[in-house]
Structure formats: C-alpha cells, structure tokens
Amino acid sequence: MSWRVRILPALYSMVLTLAILGPLLGPGYLLLRDAVSTPRSYLTDSALGLGDAAPRAVPQDALLAVVSTVVDGGLVVKLLLLVSLWLAGWGAAELVKTLLPQFGTGPQLIAVTVTLWNPYVAERLLQGHWSLFAGYAALPWTVRAAAEIRSEGSRRGWFALAVCVAAAGLTPTGAIVATLTAVVLVGRRNILGVLAIAAVSSAPWLLATAFSGAGAEADPTGVAAFAARSEPWLGTFDTLAGLGGIWNSQAVPGSRSGPFALVGTALLIGLVAFGVPHLLTLRKDSIVIRLLVLAFGVVLFGALAATAPGIDAGEWAAVHLPGAGLLRDTQKLVALAVPFYALAAASTCHALSAKWDVRMVTPALGLALMLALPDLIWGVGGALRPVAYPASWVRVAAELHEPGDVAVLPAGMFRIFPYSGAAPVLDPAPRMLPRDVLQTGQLVVGGEAVSGEGTRAAEVEALLLAGAPPDSLAEHGVRWVLVEKTTPGPLGSAQRTLDGLVMRYSDSELALYEVQDNFDDELTPRALLIAAHLMWVAVLAGGVLGTRRRRASSRPDLKPARRARWRRVRLTLRKLFAPKKIRGPGCGPSRRARFGSLRRGATIRPRRTVRRSRRPADR
C-alpha cells in the first residue's frame, strides 16, 4: 500500500472537519451559548475551580489562561476544536485498520464519515460544548490503546492510554467517558492501572471539588430539565440510537426538528445494523462484544433516565450522591457508542464491496450519511461564526488592578449582545476580567429555573436588585460592579446601589463601579491546585514522550520489504550527495586530492610510464 493511500483517511478527516467548521475559522472569537472564547483569559481562582460554581470547565480554563498569555485565546480555541474533530475522524479510521486489518481504505473512510457527520457533533457544536470534543476525539484512540494493552500488555499501549485519558480530561465529562471506555475494554487485570491514570489526570477538578465544595450537591430540578429529548416521529430510545436527543431544543439542526429526523435516524441506524452480523463474523473477540454492549448500554441508560422512574432516581442521586450533577446531561454519554458505530459502518461497506465495486459503494454510503444531515455543513448551517468584541472589555480589564470580586448586572448568566447574534450566550466577563466574577449558575430550561451550586453569588445578586447599601457588597467580598449596558435583563433597584459607588469607567457598552472599602486577597489553596494542573500536564507530556520513544525503539523490527526500501533510499541519497570523483590515466584517486594545491591555469602533466627493457643477461 502506497503512502498516498495510507494518509487518505487523515486527509479525508481534515476535509470533513473544514467543511463542518467552515466560517468559524475566520477572524474573530467563538461566542455561542456555552462557548466563550476571549482574546485573553486570566488564572483566577474560578479558572482553577475554586469558585462557587462546580468545576465543569477545569482544567480547560486554566490551560487557556496560561496559553493566552502567548497566543490569542480565540485562536487557541479554534485550533483545539479543529484538531479534536480531525483526530476523532482519523482515529476512527485507525481503529478500523487495527481491529479489522483485512478492510481496505473504503471502509475506513466510511468510519470517518460516521464519526464526524452525525447529530451528536451538530448538536454539541450548536450548544457550544467545544471542549467536549477533546474527549470525543480520544474515544477511538482509547479503544485502540486498550485493545493493545489487552492483547499484548505492551508499555506503548499504556503510554498511549495515558495520552488519551489526559487529553480527554480537558473537561470532567471527557475524563469520565474515556476512563469508562478503558475500564470496560482493558480487562480485570489492568483496571487498577487505568484508574490510577484517570485519578492523576482528573486531579485538577477532583481537588477543586473537594476544596470548594461546589458540585457536591446539585439541584434535583435539573435532572428533568437536562434529560434526553425525543425528536419528531421518534421515541427517546430511537433518538438516542441515532446519536441525537440533546436537552436543548434550540441547539438542534433544522433537519432534525421535523419529519426528516426519522429519515436521517433510519439511515444511520440501518447502516450500522446491517454491518453488525458481518462484524461479529469477522471479529468474535471480546473487544467488539464489549463495544457492542457499551453502545447498547449507554443508549438504554439515556432512554431510561428520561422516564419518570429514571428522573426520580436521578433526583435522589443529585441530592445524596456527591458529583452526580455531572451526569445530569445523560445524552453526552451517547458518545460512547460512536466507536462501535464506526466499526459496524465500516463492516457494512466491506460486506457490500463483496457484491459491488468498492469505488461505488464508498461514495454512495458517504453521500447517504451526509444527506441524512445536510445542514451540518459550513458551520451547522452558518450558526458557527466568529464575533468581534468591543474594545470596552480591554479597557475595563485594565482598571481591575485592586483585589476584590466582581458582581455583574443585569442579573443572570446569559446575555444577548448586538454582536453575538440571536442565541443567548454565557456572560464573557468571567474569562475577560482578571478578577473573580460571581455567577449564580442558575439556568432557565423550558421556562423552569435550575439553581446553581453556590450561594454567595445569588445573595449578592439579590442585594443589587434590592438596591442594598454598598457596605453590604463589601461584606460579601465584592469590590467591583460591572454593568453591561447592551444586553437585556433585570436590573431591579440596582441604580440606588450604583449611586453610592465610584464610577471608574463608562462608555456605550460597559460601566465599572468600585466599592470604597478595604479588601484583601483571600487565602485559597491555589498552589495545590496549580500542582494538580501540572500533574495533568505531566501525564499528557509523559505519555506523548513515552509513545514516541517506544515507537523509535521498534524501528529495527520493521518488515523486510520496508527495510529494503529504506536501504535503497539511503543508497540513492548517498550517490546524489557524495563528492564527484574523476578518474583517468595518471589522475590518481581524485582531481581534488591530487591537484588541489596547483594554481589556476597551471599545466598538469600526466605521469609517464617507463617500460624497462630486458637486458641480455635476463633473457
């Protein structure tokens, strides 16, 4: 197989990724619902997970805070999203090549298409869960590493698994799905090793939860609000089996909000189901069986969690089990089914290629998958587009040079700015400003309010809306009040409080007020959280270096044909770049060796050969 054929799945994955992201790659910043990218972020206590809210964006926020000091933060977010989607598709092709080596390039391309072109990717992009795709991308590579550990127990497999779990650990949800996949596949003897890697990789958000206490208990109302949702003409189980069903009906492509959702779901499920018997015939080992059970289990779990008994059980867990709130969005776990879907779809292509030409089957299946979700192309129908922040944010950030937390008006966590579009977006203030910004964490889903984890932000917000005196803000550690003028939202009697503050900045976009009081920085375990983040980086970097080292040490074990090919390449390069040698009568080994010391223009006399004649006595 030529190198052009081998890199075709990677190139195809990049083409699909560029077609999906499209306009987002232009100049500007991602600002859509939960996705907030900014030019510069800061390593505040909230970025380390020590705020009132649950550490759902740890260590993501700390990574952006460090990297954005060197590179523009918006560019970093786009690059991470681009690389994540590309690696997800390419990883699916590599998974097919590893577990099903008898398959050609056509089935690998179908696996790439199923992994990238599906409702799960579209809905999570529209919801703004860009960092979740780091865990999504790690899934096929995790399966590949787990299969290598289970079959060979090699150190290289462990290094690769460390990279996968640490990369997926950019968010807590990603760490959970990657760890669960590895635990299911590696076998009982290797589970402790997987849990050890997961514990070190998840240390940032585990320690943040332990020290802040946020997320230990969640609002049980959120269980029903974040339950999986059925699509038109489909049940909840069918919708989840088609990789759809996100809780927010506004974060759904237009083709999935009507009867066409039935067509798209039927195409995807039919393509996967047709290849299952062929897959089980070719590969009867436990890896494929476990992936099948895992895929069916997460779909069934999401469907049962959306029923009345499932919601009751989830509400009990949210109150009595610490950290159960992380799993209230059960549709996220459907990503665990994607590796098996990729293998089954590749098997369908392989089975059909036995009857028809693979050059016809592969484009036909790929086109069918794309037509099942036509509006995923070009930024999910143009919804993903970059925005430009006004310069007011940079000026306000420059004023916050004194310690003290920031309260924000209007009340609430979501904003609709003139430059952000029609969809509500998370307030960018916590990532724009160098001080901790208080956020209540309250969400409104389907007209019902879901309370956040912290109480201090809610108390400060209530004080502002009631027009409380400035001293009450100082008692809660609030020194700054930021008013965002161009977004709708409740202000209450906050003007009475603002009249007692000192205005530090104001323009048509923002206004910043200061509470006149003495403030000191609170002592928090920042050093310990920074050390936990460094441990996460060490696992990621160590896994990458270990994988490369093991790969380099295995080079002498290349196949004989490949060794012969490299030997011919080396000989060719040696002939091309070796110094020229001129040989002739009397010229010795080389012209330069013999005549290099002569001046230019000097004559060169060839050596004469004197033949000795035989003397008569010798005859």
N, C-alpha and C positions, 0 to 999 in steps of 0.2 A: 504494500500500500504506500503510495507516494505521500510526501509531506503535505502536498496541497489537499489531498483527500482527508488527511488526519486533522488539519486545522479548520476544515469546513464547518463542523458543528460550532466551534468557538466563534467563527466569523458570522455564522447564521444567528447565533445568540446575540451578538452585538448589533446586527441589523434589526432584529426584532426589538431590542432594547431601545435603540434610537427611534424606531417607529413609534414606540409607546410613549417615551418621554417627550420627544418632539420639541414643542415650543418652550418647554421648561428650561432647555439648555441655553437659551438666550440670556442676555444680561439682565440682572435683577435677582430677586430673592423669592424663595418659596414661602407663600403665606396663604394657606388653605386649611380651614377647620383646625385640626390638631397640629398641623405642620407649621412651624415658625422657624425660619432661618433669618439670621441677622448678620450685619457686617462684622460685628464684634460681640463676643459673649465674655462673661466675667466669672471667675472662680469664687462665687459667693457660697454661703452656707447652703442655700437652696440647690445650687448646682451640685453640691456634694451629697445631697439627700438629707440635710439636717433641717429642712423647713417643716412647716406644719402639714404639708401635703404628703401623700405617700410617694416614695421614691420610684415612680414609674419611668422616669427619664434618666436613670442612673445606670451606668456611668456615661451615658450619651452626652449630657450637658457638660460634665467636667472635661470630656475629650474635646468638645467644640470650644470650650473656654480656653483651653491650652493651645490648640492648633490655630484658633482665630487670631492669636497674637502675632502670628507669622503670615498666615494665608487668610484671605477673605472668607468669613464664615459661610456666606451663601454659596461660594464655590465649593467649599468642603462638603456641604450637604448634597449638592448636586452630584459631586464625584462619588460620594458614598452610595447614593441611590443608584447611579449608573453602574458602578462596579457590582453592587449587590444583585441587581437584576441580571446583569451579564453572567455572573458566576452561577446564579441559580439555573439559567438555561444550559450553560456549558456543563455544570455539574450533573444535570440530568443525562446529558449525552455520555459523560464519562461513567456514570453509574450503569448505563446500558452496556457500554463497552466492557466494563469489568465483570458484571454478573452474567451477561449474555454475549460472550465474545464471538459467537457464531453469527451475530447480526451484523449487517453492513452499515453504511452511512445513512441510508434512508430511514431506518427505524430510529437512529439517534436523532435525526432532525425532527421527527415526529415527537419524540420525548421532549425536545427543546420547546416545541410549539405548545404542547400541553402544559408545560411548567410555566411559561410566560403568558400565554394568551388564554386566560381563564377569568371568571368573575371575581375570584378571590383577589387577584392582583388589581383589577379595576376598582373594586370597592375599597380596598385598603389605601390605594392611591388617592381616591376621592375623599376619604376620611382624613388623609394627611398622616398616616402611620408610616412615614418613610423609613424610620429606623427599624421597624419590624422586619423589613426585607433583608436585614443582615442575618437574622435568624432563619428566614425563609431560604436564603441562599445557602446557608450552612447545611440544610437538611440532606440533600443528595450526597454531599461530601461526607457528612456524618455517617450515612448508611455505608458508603464505600469504605471508610476507615473502620467502622465496626465489623464489617464483613472480613476485612483483612486481619483484624485482631482475633476474630472468632476462628478463622481458618488456619492462620499461621502464628498468631501471638507475637508478631514482629514489633520491634521498638518503633519502627517507622509508622506503623498503624497507630500507636499510642501518641506519637508526636502529632500526626495528622488529626487525631481526635481532639487533642488539646487545642489546636488551632481552630477547629470547628466550634467547639463549645465556648471558647473565649470570644471568638468573633460574633457568635450568636448572642453572647452575653452583653452586647451593646445595650440591650433592654432586658428587664426581668423576664418578659414573656418569651423572648428569643432564647434565653438561657434555659427556660423550662422545657420548651419544645425540643431543643437539641439534646438536653440531658435525658428526657423521656425516650426519645428515639434510640439513643445509645444504650440505655438500660435495657430496653426491650430486645436489642439485637446482639449485644456482645456475649451473652451467656452468663450463667450464675458465677462462674469463677472470676469474672472480670468486672462485676458490678461495683465492688468497693473502689477499684481504680477509677471508674467513671465518676462515682460520687465524690471522690477526692478532688478530681479535676474540676468538677462542677462547683464544689464548695469554694475553692480558691478563686475561680473565675467569677463567681457570684458574690464574693466578699464585699464589694462596694455597696450593693443595695441591701444585702443581708445585715451588715453592720449599721447602715443608715437606718434601717427599720428598727433595729434593736435600740439605738441611741435616741432616735427622735420619737419612737412610739407610734408614728403615723402609719396607718395601714394595718395596724393590729386588729382594729375593729372597723368594719365598713357598714354603710347604711344599707339595711336589707332591702330598701326600696329599689336599689339599683339592680338587684337580681332580675326582677321582671322587666325593668327598663332596658337592660342590656342583653336580654335573651334573644336567641336567633329568631329571625323573621321569615315567614314563608312568602314566596313570590306568587304572582298571579297564576292560577290553574295548577298550582303545585302545593304539596304539603311541606311541612318543615323538614322531614327526612329527605324528601326528593330535592328540595332546595339546597340543603347542605351537601348531599351527594353530588350535586352539580357545582360545588365549591362556591355557592352564593349564600345569601341569608344574613348579611350584616344587619345589626340592630337599627341603624340609622337609614330610614327610607330615602333621605335626601342624598345620601352618598352612594347612589346606585346608578349605573349607566341607563340611558333611556331605553335601550333594547331589553333590559331586564325588568322594566316596570310595566310591561304589557304582556299580551299572549305570546309574543315571540320568545319570552323566557322559557316557555315549555319546549319550543323547538331547540333552542340552544342547550338546554339541560339534557334533552333526549339525545342530541348528537354527541355530547361529551360522555354521558353515561354509556351510550351504546358503543362508542369507540373503545371505551375501557373494558366493558363487559365482554365484548367479542374476543378480546385478546387474553382474558383470564385463563380459559382452558388450555390454550396453546402455551401460555407462560408456565402453567403448572406442569405441563407435559415435558417442557424443555428443562425446567429447573425445579426439582422437587425438594430442595434442601430447606432448612428451617428459616433461612433469611427471607425468602419470598413468602413463606407461610406467615411468618411473624409480621411482615409488612402488610399482608392482606388483613390479618386480624387487627392490626393497629389502625388501618384505614377504616375498616368497618366499625371499629370500636369508637373512634372519635366522632364519626357521623352519627352513630346511635346515641352517644353521650350528649351531643349537642341537641339532638331532637328531643330526648327525654328531659333535658334541663329546661326546655321551653314549655313543657306541660305543667299543669297545676301541681301535681306532686313534686315534680322536679324543682319548681320555683319555691315551694315550701322548704324543701331540703336545702336549696341554695341560701334562702334567707336564714335558716338556722345556722348554716356554716359561716355566713358572713358575720354573725354575732358571736359565735362560740369558738371558731377556729381562726387563729391569727394568720393573716395573709390570704385568707380565702377571697378577699375582694379582688385580688389579681386575676382570678379566674372567672369573674362575673361575665366577661365578654367571651362566652364559650365558642363563638364562631371563629375566633382566632385559631383555635386548636385544629380546625379543619385542614390547616397547612400540613399536618402530619400525614394526611392521605396522599399528598402530591407525589412523593417518591414512588409509591405503588402505582398510581395513575400513569406516571411516566413509563414504567416498565410494561404495564399492560397495554398502553397505546403503542409502544414500540413492538410488542408481540403481535398486535393486530396488523401493523404494517408488514411485519415479516411473514405472517400467515397469508396475507393477500398477495404478497410478492411471489409466492409459490405458484399462483394461478395467473397473475398478470405481471407485466413488466414493472419493476420497482421504480423506473423513471416516470411511470404514470401513476402508480399508487401513492408515492410520497407527496407529489404536488396536490393530488386530489384530496388526500386526508388533511394536509396542512391548510388548504383553502377552505375545506369544510369547517375546520376548527375556527378559522378567522371569521368566516361568515356567521358563525354562531354567536359571535360577539363583535359586530362590526364597528362599534363606536369606541373600542379601546384604542384605536389608532390615533396618533397625533395628540397626545396629552389627554386621553379619555374624552374625546370629542372637544378638545380645546379648553377643558376645565383647568388643566395644569398649565399655568402661565406665570412667568415671573412678575413681581411687582417692584416698585421703587419707593423707598421710604423717604419722607420729607427730611430735610436737614435739621428740623427741630429736635429730633431724637438725639443727635450727636451733641447739640448744644446743651440739652438738659443733662445728658450723662456727664458732661464736663463740669456741671455745677455741683454734683453729688460727691464732694470731697470730704465731707464730715461723716462720722459714724451715725447710725440710726437707720431704721427700716422705713420703707416707702409704702404708703397707702394710696390707692388709685381710685379715681372717680371717672365715669359713672360706676355704680355698683355692678357686680357681675364679672365673670371671667371671659366672656366672648364679646367681640367687637365687630362692627361693620363700618369700616373706613371707606372714604371715597376712592382710595387707591387699591383696596383689597377685593373689590367685587361684591356680588350679591350674597355670597355664602358667609355666614358668621365665622370668625377666626379667633383663635386664642389670643389674648392680650400679649403683644410682644414685649411689654415693659419688663417682665422678669428676666428676659435674655438681653435686653437692650441696656439696662442700667447696672452700674457697678455696686449697687446696694440691694439687699434682700427686699423683694416686693411681696407684700402679703396678698395671698389669694385664698379665697374661701374654699375652692374646689367644688362648689355647687354647680351642678349641671341640670339643665331642663331638657328632659327627654319625653317627647309625646305629651307635652303640657304638664308633666309631673316633675317636681324638683327632687333631685337626688343630692343629699347633703354630702359635703366633703369630709375629710378626716380631721382637720384642725379646727380649733375653736377660737383662737386669738384673732385670726383674720375676720371671722364672722362678727366678733364683738366690736372690732374697730370699724367695720363697715356699718354696723348698726349705730355706733356713736356718730359717725359722719352724717348719716341720713337723718339722724335726730337733731343735728345742729349742736352737738355737745361742745363744751368749752375746750380750748386747746390743751389744758392741763390733763384732761382725761386721755388724750392721744399720747402725751409724754409718758403717762403711767404704763401704757402698753408698749413702750419702746419705739413709737413712731415719731420720727423727726421730720419726714418729708411727706407732702401730699401732692400727687400728680393728677392734674385734671386733663383728660383727653377730650378736646372740645368738638371734634368732628364725628363722634360716634354716638348713636342714641343710647339711652339707658337712664335708670332712675338716679336722680340727684337729691331728692328729698329736701331737707332744710340744711344741706351742707354749706350753703353760702354763709350762714351765720358763723360756722366754724372757720371758714376761709377768711372772713373779715377780721378774725383775731390772729391771723398768721402773717408772716412776712413774705411778700412775693419776691422770688428770686429770678424768675424768668417767665415770660409770656409772649406768645405770638398767636397767629390764627389757628395753630394746630394744638399746642400744648401750653400748659401753665404749671409752674412749680412753686410750691409754698413751703416755708420752713417753720417748724415749731421752735420757739425760743426757749430752750431748756438745756440742761447739761446731760449729755449722753456718753456712755462708754460702750466699747465693744464687749459683747457678751462672750464669756469663755465657753467654747464649744470644742468637742474632740476633733477638730479639723485635721490635726496631724495624723491621728489614727485613720481617719477616712482617706486622707491622701495616701497613706501607706497601703491601704486596701486597694486603691486605684492603681498604685504602682505594682502590686501583686498581680492584678488583672493584666496589666501591660506585660509583665514578665512572663506570664503563662502564654500569652499570644506570641511574643517575640521568641521565647524559647521553643515553642512548638514549630515556628517557621524555620528557625535555625536548625533544629533537630531534623526536620523533614529534609531540608536541603543537604545536610551532612550525610544522612543515610542514603540519599539518592546519589550523592557523589561517590560514596564508598561502594555502591553497587554497580558502578560503571564497568569495571572489568568483567562483570558477568553478562555482558551484552551478548546477543545472539551472534553466531559466527558470521552470518551474512552482513550484519551491521558492522562488526569489527572489520571485515574485509572492505566494506565500503569506505569506512573512515581511513583505513590504511591507504586506499587509492587516493583519497582526497589529500592526505598528508604528502604522498609522493608527488602528486601534481603540483601542490604548493611549493614543495622543495625544488622542483625543476623550474618553476616560474621565477622564484626569487633567489635562486643560487647564483653566485657570480659567474660571469661568462668566462670560458677557458678557450684560448686559441692555441691550437696545436699545429705544428708544421715542421718542416725539415730544419733542425737546428734551433728551434724556438723553445725547447725545453717544456716544462710543465705549463707555463702561462706567460703571456706577454708582460703582464704587470710584474710578475715575480722576477723576470729576467731583465727587463728593460725599463723598469720604473724609475731608475735613477738617472737615465740619459736625459740630456736637454732636448727641448723640442727642436726638430729639424736635423738632429744628428743622424748620421748614416748607421745602419745596422748591417754588419757583415755576418753572413751566415757562417756557421762553423764548418771548416773543411775537414773532410775525412781523408786521412793519408793512408793509402794502402801500402803496406810493407811488402816488398818483393822478396821472394825466397832467394836465399844465397845458394850458390852451387853446392856448398857443403851440406845444406839441408835437403837437397834433392835426393 
